Every structure is written in C-alpha cells, then in structure tokens.
Amino acid sequence: MAEPFKDRIYMSAYYDLFEKPDVRQTGEQQSLYARFVPKGTIDRKEFIERVHLFTGLSRSLLEGAMAGFMDELRDCLANGWTVELGELGYFTPSLSCTRQATDKKELRAASIALRGLNFRLGREFYKDLKGKMQLERCPRSASAPASSADEALGVEQRWQLLDEYLQQYPCINRAQYARLAGRSYKQAVVDLNRFIEAGMLMRHGMGPSVVYARRK
C-alpha cells in the first residue's frame, strides 16, 4: 500500500469587513470589524475521508473512534466533569435557570437546565492554528449567496493553482487538491475529473491511493 501523503497545503481563510452598529445612535461613522467568512461546511463523512486520506487509517476505524469519543464525552459531561481533549481544549457544560428568581431558595434542580457547552481553546492548538492561518479579504460580498456561478475561485484560477503545484511536485491527491483550491471533497473530485476529460491531467492508482499528475 502506498505511503499516505503527509504534506499539508494551506490556502487563505476568508474574512470581510463590516461597520460596527451605532448603538448610541450618534449618527457618526463607526469603526470596522473583521468577520470570518466560511467557504462552506465540511460534514462528518467528508472530515473522516480527509483524515483517512492523510493518515491511511481505515474509515471504519475512524468512524468507530469518533463515535466512541462522542459517547464518552457526553457521558463524562453528564456526570459533571470538564473534559480536556489534548491540545484542542476543554469542554464544560453551561447551565441556565428556566424561571426568574432573586432568592436561591426559590430555585430547585428542576428549574436548572442545560443551555449548551462552553469550549475553551487550548493554548498550543491556538498558537499552531494562528501560525498556519493565512487571511485574505473575501473576493465576493459576504452577504451574497454562494452558487455554482459565484465561486471564490473560478475554474481557470483553480487550474492555475494546481498547475503551479504540479510544477514543484510530481503528483497530488484529492484531499491535497481540496485544500489547495478551497473546495469540498466532492467538488475536488468533480474538478479533477473535469481536468482529466480536458486532457490536462491523468490518474494513477486505485481507491484511496489515487493520485493525479500532469499529462505529458
């Protein structure tokens, strides 16, 4: 079995700038603040596929491990523990009162409910993430709905990124291309197949070990 690719590719993360609301109603122009603009959502299935491609661990093993983590996390939190997941950070239950009261004697356990989870990011994970994240102004309005005709990068731009990569490296796999072009796993497969049909790429290997190279 081929050794899984270990090198990671990092593209820019998008942000946009917005004017702060004039809460005091002064009528004056307010200062700007930055907001993260997601490129989309990576669901559980695609996340496991990405980890599988970069680690070589089987999908069934990763599925079982993720299910086990969630079950144990839920049980530990339900039993009153704060849970640390390594460098990732800490999870702690957040509570709320279901009715208003000023005297503690008026509130019983039945009036206290789970509101959600507080998450505190680990210091090392934060430092590592901050060091790898490259920010770029969003190329389209953050309020505009995404569509197939309004993508962050056009097909020609995505091919240019891929072509520049393949000038430095002999081949690329699907997960690497997805990161390079800012695409989801399914979109990456569509792009790569399109480049193959256009005679620009060729495919080598089978299954999870498939890689793509420039057609000579």
C-alpha positions in Angstrom: 0.0 0.0 0.0 1.3 3.4 -0.9 2.6 5.6 1.9 -0.1 8.3 2.6 0.9 11.9 1.8 2.0 13.8 4.9 2.5 17.3 3.5 -0.3 19.7 4.1 -1.5 22.6 1.9 -2.9 25.7 3.4 -4.8 28.3 1.4 -6.1 31.6 2.7 -9.1 31.8 5.0 -11.6 34.5 4.1 -12.7 37.5 6.1 -14.8 40.5 5.3 -15.1 43.9 7.0 -18.3 45.4 8.5 -19.1 48.6 10.2 -19.9 48.3 13.9 -23.6 49.1 14.8 -24.2 52.7 16.0 -25.6 51.5 19.4 -25.6 55.1 20.8 -27.2 56.4 17.7 -24.7 59.2 17.3 -25.0 59.3 13.5 -21.2 59.1 13.2 -19.4 56.6 11.0 -18.4 53.6 13.1 -15.1 51.7 13.0 -14.8 48.5 11.1 -14.5 44.9 12.5 -13.5 41.7 10.8 -15.7 38.7 10.5 -14.7 35.2 9.4 -16.4 34.1 6.1 -16.7 30.3 5.8 -16.2 28.6 2.5 -18.8 26.1 3.4 -19.3 23.2 5.9 -17.2 20.0 6.0 -19.6 17.3 7.3 -18.7 14.3 9.3 -18.4 12.0 6.3 -16.0 14.3 4.4 -14.0 15.1 7.6 -13.4 11.3 8.1 -12.5 11.0 4.4 -9.9 13.7 4.7 -8.4 12.2 7.9 -8.4 8.8 6.1 -6.5 10.1 3.1 -3.8 11.9 5.1 -3.3 9.2 7.7 -4.0 5.9 6.0 -6.3 4.8 8.9 -9.4 2.9 7.7 -12.7 4.8 7.5 -14.4 2.2 9.7 -11.7 2.7 12.4 -12.1 6.4 12.3 -15.9 6.2 12.4 -15.7 3.9 15.4 -13.2 6.2 17.2 -15.3 9.3 16.5 -18.5 7.6 17.8 -16.6 6.4 20.9 -15.2 9.9 21.6 -18.7 11.5 21.3 -20.3 8.8 23.6 -17.6 9.1 26.2 -17.6 12.9 26.0 -21.3 13.0 26.5 -21.2 10.6 29.5 -18.4 12.5 31.2 -20.1 15.8 30.8 -23.4 14.4 32.0 -21.6 13.1 35.1 -20.3 16.6 36.0 -16.8 16.6 34.6 -14.9 19.1 32.5 -13.3 17.2 29.6 -9.9 18.1 28.1 -9.2 16.8 24.6 -5.5 17.2 24.4 -4.2 20.4 22.8 -7.7 21.0 21.3 -9.1 22.4 24.5 -11.7 22.0 27.3 -15.5 21.3 27.2 -17.6 22.3 30.2 -21.5 22.2 30.5 -23.2 25.6 30.5 -26.4 26.0 32.6 -29.4 28.4 32.8 -32.4 29.0 35.0 -35.7 28.2 33.4 -37.5 30.8 35.6 -36.6 34.1 37.1 -36.0 34.3 40.9 -34.0 36.5 43.3 -33.9 34.1 46.2 -31.8 30.9 45.9 -34.4 29.0 48.0 -36.9 29.6 45.2 -34.8 27.6 42.7 -34.6 23.8 42.8 -32.9 21.4 40.5 -36.0 21.1 38.3 -35.5 24.8 37.4 -32.0 24.4 36.2 -31.4 23.2 32.7 -28.5 22.6 30.3 -28.0 25.6 28.0 -25.1 24.3 25.9 -21.4 23.7 26.1 -18.6 26.1 26.8 -15.4 25.4 24.9 -12.0 26.8 25.8 -9.4 26.5 23.1 -6.1 25.0 24.1 -3.1 27.4 24.0 -0.9 25.2 21.9 -3.7 24.4 19.4 -4.4 28.2 19.2 -0.8 29.0 18.5 -0.5 26.3 15.8 -3.8 27.4 14.2 -2.8 31.1 14.2 0.6 30.3 12.7 -0.9 28.3 9.8 -4.0 30.5 9.1 -3.4 33.0 6.2 -6.2 35.6 5.9 -7.4 37.1 2.7 -10.2 39.6 2.0 -13.2 37.6 0.7 -13.4 38.0 -3.1 -17.2 38.3 -3.1 -19.7 40.0 -0.8 -20.2 38.0 2.4 -24.0 38.7 2.1 -24.3 37.3 -1.4 -25.5 33.7 -1.6 -23.0 31.2 -2.9 -23.8 29.5 -6.1 -22.1 27.5 -8.8 -21.8 30.7 -10.9 -20.4 32.7 -8.0 -17.4 30.8 -6.6 -14.5 32.2 -4.7 -12.1 30.9 -7.4 -13.1 30.2 -11.0 -12.1 27.0 -12.8 -9.2 28.7 -14.6 -7.8 30.1 -11.3 -8.2 26.6 -9.7 -6.3 25.0 -12.6 -3.6 27.7 -12.4 -3.1 26.9 -8.7 -3.0 23.1 -9.5 -0.6 23.7 -12.4 1.8 25.7 -10.2 1.7 23.0 -7.6 2.5 20.2 -10.1 5.4 22.2 -11.4 7.0 21.7 -7.9 5.6 18.2 -7.1 5.1 15.1 -9.3 1.5 14.5 -8.2 -1.3 15.4 -5.9 -4.2 13.5 -4.2 -7.8 14.6 -3.8 -7.5 15.9 -0.3 -4.5 17.9 -1.1 -6.3 19.5 -4.1 -9.3 20.2 -2.0 -7.2 22.2 0.4 -5.2 23.9 -2.4 -8.3 25.1 -4.2 -10.6 25.7 -1.3 -13.0 23.0 -2.4 -15.0 20.4 -0.6 -14.0 16.8 -1.2 -16.9 16.2 -3.6 -16.1 19.4 -5.5 -12.5 18.4 -5.7 -13.4 15.1 -7.4 -15.6 16.9 -9.9 -12.7 19.4 -10.7 -10.1 16.6 -11.1 -12.4 14.6 -13.4 -13.0 17.7 -15.4 -9.3 18.3 -15.9 -8.8 14.7 -16.9 -11.6 14.9 -19.5 -9.9 18.1 -20.8 -6.7 16.2 -21.3 -4.8 18.2 -18.7 -4.4 15.5 -16.0 -4.0 11.8 -15.7 -4.9 9.5 -12.9 -2.7 6.9 -11.2 -3.6 4.2 -8.7 -6.9 3.0 -7.3 -9.1 3.7 -4.3 -7.6 5.9 -1.5 -4.2 5.8 -3.1 -5.3 7.6 -6.3 -3.0 10.5 -7.3 -3.1 12.9 -10.2 -0.3 14.1 -12.4 0.1 16.4 -15.4 -0.5 14.7 -18.7 2.8 14.7 -20.6 
